[in-house]
Amino acid sequence: MPTIPRLFVDRPLQSGADIAGSAGQAHYLGSVMRRAVGDEVCVFNGRDGEWRAHISALRRDRIAFRLEAQLRPQAPEDDLWLVFALLKRDTTDLVVEKATELGASLIQPVITDRTNAARVNEARLLAIATEAAEQCERLTIPEVRSPRPLPDMLATWPANRPLFAAIERSDAAPIKPFSGPCALLVGPEGGFSPAELDALQRYQFVAPVTLGPRVLRAETACLAGLTLLRSGGCR
Ligand code: SAH
């Protein structure tokens, strides 16, 4: 049996509705997946749960879906933020994809003293997060924010959300499962500067943590940290 494509569609979802997909979805389903009118798909929009639908119209750059029945109602998802010092393009792409799979609800790149990149292509990162959410059966797409300087982010941080700051070669407490809303902070390849480490110490919501005795690449630290924070189980 062919797999049923799962697609994010940013339209209200209700029984009987006929909704337009994107040109990209028309191309993907028509030319890549070789699907035709009448074939089944699943759609979600981050708000109305997941729906069974079928392709009701298909041309080269246009597609529509007819909604049939809700398969899953919208349910609360994990409230886990990832804040990471912006990496080079391919590594940033990897972090966004894998953080989506690991349940991050918000992804915030930051600029630190030793960050070598300053810009991201937000549309591209959102497309990567969307594809990962479609693949891993999430009901939401994580919010991918534009990069901002670390000091600004710390100055406006919601004080009731713990920020677990991953610090290598430190005597910080080992990271452990935490089930509530929280965030993981990971530094750049060059590590946090001494001034940044001092600044982090001054905020009550910052909890320094170690990921073990080896110095990990930043992307490894992002993925291991998210996994370990939720290793006690989560929704
Ligand atoms: N070049 C730096 C290492 C930076 S590693 C040096 O040699 O000192 C990149 C980031 O990954 C760090 O800023 C930290 O946030 C995280 N990290 C790597 N290994 C870690 C560990 N064992 N424990 C906690 N955080 C770690």
Residues whose N, C-alpha, C, O or C-beta is under 5 A from the ligand:
A	BS01	SAH	A166 I167 E168 L185 V186 G187 P188 E189 G190 G191 F192 V209 T210 L211 G212 P213 R214 V215 L216 R217 A218 A221
